[in-house]
Amino acid sequence: MQISFTVNGTRQDMELDPRVTLLDALRDHLGLTGSKKGCDHGQCGACTVLVEGRRVNACLSLAAMHEGEEITTIEGIAQTSPDTAATLQQAMIDYDGMQCGYCTPGQVCSAVGMLSEAREGWPSHVTEDLDAPLELTRDELTERMSGNLCRCGCYPGIVKAIRTASEARTSDSEAA
């Protein structure tokens, strides 16, 4: 079937079998190999991309489901969320938020999406007060990022990097 969507700001028109996952379309048909195929069951988060700004496990989503939508992969994250992505990527380096790097693209895409959700006030399962301003505590961050696994155990650095990006974003919006 013919499918069209925008990936990292560029319209893509492809002829695909309707059973092709979004992950396979990105990796095998468009050559965007930053998103990883980890478990291929939606359990590890290595394949996380943003679809219309929301986090999606690309291994569980059929490409045909995204006709006409905007998809952002790790290769395009800097152009769609330049301030957050740059701060987050630098913080991942500064705080050793990666070791082997396999999960890093999914972690970064998920964190950018999660920070956007948090700015919009979306609650999580551990949000205590739905009427109070959202505070990204350690419990909030770990709950919100629980769909992304790191086999190397770099969670302290990942959490510190996300917190740093969140604080930088908050400081920037308060200064404006």
GUTORLUM-156498 format. One record per atom (N, C-alpha, C): chain; atom name; x, y, z. Coordinates in pm, whole numbers, plus 50000, padded with zeros to 5 digits. Each point is the difference from the previous one (the first is absolute). Last residue first. Layout:
// GUTORLUM-156498
chaine,atome,px,py,pz
A,CA,X,Y,Z
...
This chain:
// GUTORLUM-156498
chaine,atome,px,py,pz
A,N,51199,53433,53033
A,CA,49934,50061,49884
A,C,49887,50092,50039
A,N,50256,49722,50307
A,CA,50076,50118,49959
A,C,49929,50075,49887
A,N,49830,49587,50163
A,CA,49983,50103,50103
A,C,50071,50129,49962
A,N,50044,49619,49724
A,CA,49864,50052,49989
A,C,49973,50108,50106
A,N,50422,49779,49999
A,CA,49984,50076,49877
A,C,49861,50061,49991
A,N,50095,49709,50359
A,CA,50073,50126,50016
A,C,49982,50089,49878
A,N,49822,49564,49982
A,CA,49925,50082,50094
A,C,50066,50136,50018
A,N,50227,49684,49743
A,CA,49879,50043,49929
A,C,49916,50092,50088
A,N,50374,49796,50191
A,CA,50044,50099,49903
A,C,49880,50056,49924
A,N,49924,49646,50297
A,CA,50031,50123,50074
A,C,50045,50111,49905
A,N,49923,49573,49817
A,CA,49874,50055,50051
A,C,50024,50132,50071
A,N,50371,49754,49856
A,CA,49929,50055,49884
A,C,49869,50066,50044
A,N,50242,49775,50332
A,CA,50075,50117,49955
A,C,49930,50067,49882
A,N,49828,49591,50153
A,CA,49972,50106,50098
A,C,50072,50129,49959
A,N,50090,49620,49749
A,CA,49863,50047,49973
A,C,49965,50113,50096
A,N,50414,49792,50065
A,CA,49999,50072,49872
A,C,49861,50055,49969
A,N,50054,49726,50380
A,CA,50067,50129,50022
A,C,49998,50083,49870
A,N,49838,49560,49975
A,CA,49908,50083,50080
A,C,50060,50138,50022
A,N,50274,49688,49785
A,CA,49886,50033,49914
A,C,49904,50092,50075
A,N,50365,49821,50238
A,CA,50041,50103,49905
A,C,49888,50045,49909
A,N,49917,49643,50305
A,CA,50029,50125,50073
A,C,50041,50114,49907
A,N,49916,49563,49802
A,CA,49884,50077,50043
A,C,50034,50125,50081
A,N,50250,49621,49748
A,CA,50039,50141,50007
A,C,49888,50090,50050
A,N,50073,49489,49896
A,CA,49969,50056,50133
A,C,50041,50145,50018
A,N,50009,49669,49612
A,CA,50126,50035,50067
A,C,49978,50061,50138
A,N,49641,49886,49701
A,CA,50064,49877,50049
A,C,50132,50027,50071
A,N,49543,50292,49931
A,CA,50143,50012,49974
A,C,50067,49877,50060
A,N,49461,50168,49833
A,CA,50096,49923,50081
A,C,50143,50027,49955
A,N,49477,50231,49982
A,CA,50131,49997,49936
A,C,50101,49933,50092
A,N,49541,50097,50116
A,CA,49992,49922,49877
A,C,50131,49991,49925
A,N,49926,50266,50405
A,CA,50004,49856,50028
A,C,49989,49912,49876
A,N,50000,50504,50104
A,CA,50098,49939,49909
A,C,50004,49847,50012
A,N,49711,50268,50274
A,CA,49973,50047,49864
A,C,50096,49939,49897
A,N,50058,49906,50465
A,CA,49872,49947,49954
A,C,49977,50036,49854
A,N,50376,50182,50209
A,CA,50018,49856,49978
A,C,49870,49935,49954
A,N,49990,50464,50105
A,CA,50086,49971,49885
A,C,50012,49851,49974
A,N,49764,50142,50385
A,CA,49928,50037,49878
A,C,50083,49962,49876
A,N,50204,49942,50419
A,CA,49893,49901,49980
A,C,49921,50029,49872
A,N,50328,50313,50133
A,CA,50064,49876,49955
A,C,49894,49894,49972
A,N,49807,50478,49951
A,CA,50081,49936,50104
A,C,50065,49876,49941
A,N,49746,50427,49799
A,CA,50066,49880,49951
A,C,50097,49946,50105
A,N,49526,50294,50032
A,CA,50142,50003,50036
A,C,50062,49869,49956
A,N,49524,50312,49893
A,CA,50075,49875,49991
A,C,50147,50023,50035
A,N,49576,50288,50199
A,CA,50094,49999,49886
A,C,50085,49872,50004
A,N,49525,49952,50225
A,CA,50124,50077,50024
A,C,50085,50001,49873
A,N,49589,49749,50044
A,CA,49970,50143,49992
A,C,50123,50088,50018
A,N,49995,49515,50033
A,CA,49966,50035,49862
A,C,49969,50148,49983
A,N,50310,49701,50345
A,CA,49898,50103,50004
A,C,49972,50049,49858
A,N,50299,49626,50066
A,CA,49924,50003,50125
A,C,49885,50099,49998
A,N,50268,49681,49625
A,CA,49971,50141,50027
A,C,49906,50006,50121
A,N,50163,49594,49775
A,CA,50049,50038,50133
A,C,49977,50148,50033
A,N,49877,49788,49579
A,CA,49941,49915,50104
A,C,50045,50039,50141
A,N,50003,50391,49648
A,CA,50045,49861,49988
A,C,49932,49920,50109
A,N,49859,50489,49720
A,CA,50039,49927,50122
A,C,50055,49862,49965
A,N,50004,50478,49710
A,CA,49949,49863,50001
A,C,50044,49931,50129
A,N,50093,50469,49831
A,CA,49931,49964,50123
A,C,49941,49861,50006
A,N,50287,50253,49669
A,CA,49856,50012,49975
A,C,49918,49958,50122
A,N,50468,49957,50006
A,CA,49973,50143,49985
A,C,49851,50025,49977
A,N,50148,49553,50012
A,CA,50005,50059,50133
A,C,49970,50150,49994
A,N,50036,49763,49595
A,CA,49880,49958,50073
A,C,49995,50065,50137
A,N,50390,50066,49753
A,CA,49888,50072,49938
A,C,49869,49967,50070
A,N,50378,49763,50126
A,CA,50011,50137,50049
A,C,49889,50087,49940
A,N,50033,49557,49846
A,CA,49955,50003,50139
A,C,50006,50142,50056
A,N,50173,49917,49565
A,CA,49855,49988,50003
A,C,49944,50012,50140
A,N,50465,49996,49956
A,CA,49948,50121,49936
A,C,49847,49997,50000
A,N,50216,49615,50157
A,CA,50016,50111,50094
A,C,49946,50130,49940
A,N,50011,49614,49727
A,CA,49899,49987,50105
A,C,50008,50117,50097
A,N,50326,49974,49665
A,CA,49869,50029,49941
A,C,49891,49994,50106
A,N,50430,49878,50143
A,CA,49995,50143,49966
A,C,49864,50036,49940
A,N,50086,49545,50095
A,CA,49995,50076,50125
A,C,49984,50149,49969
A,N,50067,49709,49639
A,CA,49866,49985,50056
A,C,49983,50079,50128
A,N,50431,49989,49803
A,CA,49904,50070,49912
A,C,49857,49993,50053
A,N,50339,49761,50253
A,CA,50005,50146,50006
A,C,49905,50070,49903
A,N,50119,49513,50083
A,CA,49868,50053,50040
A,C,49991,50151,49987
A,N,50411,49774,49892
A,CA,49892,49937,49922
A,C,49864,50060,50033
A,N,50455,50100,50195
A,CA,49932,50091,49910
A,C,49883,49941,49924
A,N,50341,49863,50365
A,CA,50013,49940,49867
A,C,49932,50086,49894
A,N,49994,50214,50408
A,CA,50123,49922,50002
A,C,50018,49939,49862
A,N,49722,50446,50250
A,CA,50007,49891,49903
A,C,50132,49926,50018
A,N,49880,50396,50244
A,CA,49867,49942,49982
A,C,49998,49892,49894
A,N,50345,50320,50242
A,CA,50016,49858,49967
A,C,49866,49929,49990
A,N,50074,50483,50057
A,CA,49965,49919,50118
A,C,50007,49850,49973
A,N,50110,50335,49659
A,CA,50056,50053,50124
A,C,49979,49908,50120
A,N,49799,49898,49575
A,CA,50146,49985,49995
A,C,50060,50040,50135
A,N,49546,50066,49947
A,CA,50023,49855,49996
A,C,50150,49971,49997
A,N,49863,50449,49968
A,CA,49990,49949,50137
A,C,50020,49849,50004
A,N,49984,50210,49581
A,CA,50122,50038,50069
A,C,49999,49947,50143
A,N,49612,49931,49748
A,CA,50111,49922,49945
A,C,50132,50035,50068
A,N,49617,50251,50120
A,CA,49988,49861,50043
A,C,50117,49916,49949
A,N,49965,50450,49858
A,CA,50028,49994,50144
A,C,50001,49856,50048
A,N,49875,50070,49555
A,CA,50141,50035,50019
A,C,50039,49991,50148
A,N,49545,49930,49886
A,CA,50085,49892,49951
A,C,50147,50031,50025
A,N,49676,50331,50109
A,CA,49989,49884,50088
A,C,50098,49892,49957
A,N,49972,50380,49722
A,CA,50050,50035,50133
A,C,50002,49879,50092
A,N,49826,49945,49547
A,CA,50142,50033,50009
A,C,50052,50029,50140
A,N,49614,49741,49747
A,CA,50003,50046,50140
A,C,50141,50046,50031
A,N,49905,49866,49559
A,CA,49863,50022,50044
A,C,49990,50052,50142
A,N,50421,49895,49785
A,CA,49934,50104,49921
A,C,49858,50027,50047
A,N,50270,49660,50204
A,CA,50065,50130,50022
A,C,49930,50111,49921
A,N,49869,49539,49951
A,CA,49956,50058,50128
A,C,50059,50139,50022
A,N,50052,49660,49628
A,CA,49936,50130,49980
A,C,49964,50072,50128
A,N,50210,49561,49980
A,CA,50075,50077,49900
A,C,49943,50141,49982
A,N,49785,49676,50278
A,CA,50118,50059,50065
A,C,50080,50085,49901
A,N,49503,49965,49860
A,CA,50092,49898,50049
A,C,50117,50070,50069
A,N,49463,50124,49852
A,CA,50133,50049,50032
A,C,50081,49886,50058
A,N,49523,50104,49685
A,CA,50079,49906,50079
A,C,50138,50060,50022
A,N,49464,50138,49832
A,CA,50137,50049,50019
A,C,50073,49905,50095
A,N,49558,49877,49660
A,CA,50047,50050,50130
A,C,50147,50042,49996
A,N,49707,49788,49643
A,CA,49986,50144,50016
A,C,50055,50058,50129
A,N,49921,49489,50007
A,CA,49977,50076,49878
A,C,49980,50148,50033
A,N,50091,49591,50286
A,CA,50051,50136,50017
A,C,49991,50085,49874
A,N,49896,49520,50064
A,CA,49918,50072,50098
A,C,50034,50148,50007
A,N,50245,49675,49736
A,CA,49875,50042,49936
A,C,49910,50079,50095
A,N,50406,49789,50149
A,CA,50026,50123,49926
A,C,49871,50056,49941
A,N,49983,49705,50447
A,CA,50013,49980,49856
A,C,50020,50134,49930
A,N,50142,49851,50512
A,CA,49911,50085,49922
A,C,50022,49973,49851
A,N,50260,49824,50374
A,CA,49862,49954,50020
A,C,49899,50070,49911
A,N,50473,50106,50018
A,CA,49994,49857,49968
A,C,49859,49944,50012
A,N,50119,50455,50117
A,CA,49988,49980,49855
A,C,49993,49853,49962
A,N,49849,50282,50436
A,CA,50090,49888,49975
A,C,49982,49962,49854
A,N,49906,50500,50201
A,CA,49944,49879,49942
A,C,50110,49895,49992
A,N,49864,50540,50208
A,CA,50087,49882,49999
A,C,49926,49877,49947
A,N,49886,50518,49852
A,CA,49973,49904,50108
A,C,50087,49876,49983
A,N,49972,50382,49686
A,CA,50052,50047,50129
A,C,49979,49905,50116
A,N,49881,49895,49545
A,CA,49921,50117,50035
A,C,50039,50050,50140
A,N,50238,49605,49967
A,CA,49900,50011,49894
A,C,49905,50110,50043
A,N,50525,49806,50137
A,CA,49888,50090,50028
A,C,49910,50006,49877
A,N,50322,49579,50192
A,CA,50002,50118,49914
A,C,49884,50088,50043
A,N,50282,49519,50183
A,CA,49912,50115,50022
A,C,50027,50113,49901
A,N,50202,49538,50078
A,CA,49945,50044,49872
A,C,49915,50126,50011
A,N,50201,49766,50374
A,CA,50111,50040,49913
A,C,49951,50056,49867
A,N,49740,49808,50391
A,CA,50000,50142,49966
A,C,50113,50045,49909
A,N,49827,49553,50218
A,CA,50128,50063,50036
A,C,50007,50149,49968
A,N,49621,49683,49913
A,CA,50034,49994,50142
A,C,50124,50079,50037
A,N,49753,49881,49563
A,CA,49953,50118,50070
A,C,50036,50005,50147
A,N,50130,49671,49649
A,CA,49874,49970,50068
A,C,49947,50118,50080
A,N,50437,49938,49767
A,CA,49898,49984,49897
A,C,49865,49959,50058
A,N,50457,50113,50202
A,CA,49922,49881,50033
A,C,49899,49964,49892
A,N,50318,50347,49876
A,CA,50051,49930,50117
A,C,49925,49870,50021
A,N,50107,50373,49608
A,CA,49910,49887,50021
A,C,50060,49919,50114
A,N,50068,50551,49897
A,CA,50050,49862,50005
A,C,49888,49899,50016
A,N,50111,50522,49790
A,CA,49903,49928,50083
A,C,50035,49853,49991
A,N,50263,50261,49731
A,CA,50019,50043,50138
A,C,49906,49931,50096
A,N,50044,49973,49498
A,CA,50030,49887,50089
A,C,50027,50041,50145
A,N,49786,50140,49502
A,CA,50014,50071,50128
A,C,50019,49895,50110
A,N,49909,49930,49513
A,CA,50140,50003,50043
A,C,50024,50077,50129
A,N,49585,49875,49733
A,CA,50048,50139,49996
A,C,50145,50013,50047
A,N,49774,49573,49974
A,CA,49958,50068,49878
A,C,50051,50143,49990
A,N,50094,49705,50381
A,CA,50029,49924,49878
A,C,49967,50073,49871
A,N,49928,50205,50447
A,CA,50134,49941,49992
A,C,50031,49943,49861
A,N,49565,50189,50091
A,CA,50104,50099,50027
A,C,50139,49944,49975
A,N,49634,49708,49963
A,CA,49993,50101,49894
A,C,50111,50103,50017
A,N,49946,49679,50337
A,CA,50062,49943,49881
A,C,49995,50097,49882
A,N,49787,50135,50401
A,CA,50143,49983,50021
A,C,50070,49945,49876
A,N,49530,50031,50005
A,CA,50061,50132,49986
A,C,50151,49989,50016
A,N,49765,49560,49832
A,CA,49995,50087,50118
A,C,50062,50136,49967
A,N,49747,49654,49655
A,CA,50131,50054,50038
A,C,49983,50092,50120
A,N,49645,49770,49742
A,CA,50045,49938,50125
A,C,50134,50054,50049
A,N,49776,50117,49576
A,CA,49928,50057,50114
A,C,50041,49944,50136
A,N,50328,50062,49574
A,CA,49907,49896,50043
A,C,49927,50056,50121
A,N,50197,50367,49675
A,CA,50033,49903,50105
A,C,49893,49893,50015
A,N,50208,50462,49722
A,CA,49915,49886,49968
A,C,50042,49890,50097
A,N,50053,50562,50056
A,CA,50055,49865,49986
A,C,49892,49901,49960
A,N,50163,50552,50100
A,CA,49897,49923,49931
A,C,50060,49863,49972
A,N,50107,50455,50335
A,CA,50044,49870,49948
A,C,49880,49929,49939
A,N,50182,50529,50175
A,CA,49890,49911,49959
A,C,50059,49874,49938
A,N,50244,50307,50376
A,CA,50001,49968,49858
A,C,49887,49904,49968
A,N,50117,50161,50450
A,CA,49978,50117,49917
A,C,49996,49974,49850
A,N,50055,49650,50331
A,CA,50103,50100,50027
A,C,49992,50118,49904
A,N,49679,49675,49843
A,CA,50100,49951,50093
A,C,50110,50105,50012
A,N,49456,49926,49816
A,CA,50115,50089,50006
A,C,50094,49949,50109
A,N,49646,49719,49664
A,CA,50008,50072,50126
A,C,50125,50085,49997
A,N,49681,49625,49680
A,CA,50075,50126,50005
A,C,49995,50053,50142
A,N,49902,49519,49668
A,CA,49990,50072,50128
A,C,50087,50124,49994
A,N,49767,49559,49687
A,CA,50071,50128,49998
A,C,49978,50068,50134
A,N,50001,49453,49919
A,CA,49916,50118,50000
A,C,50089,50124,50000
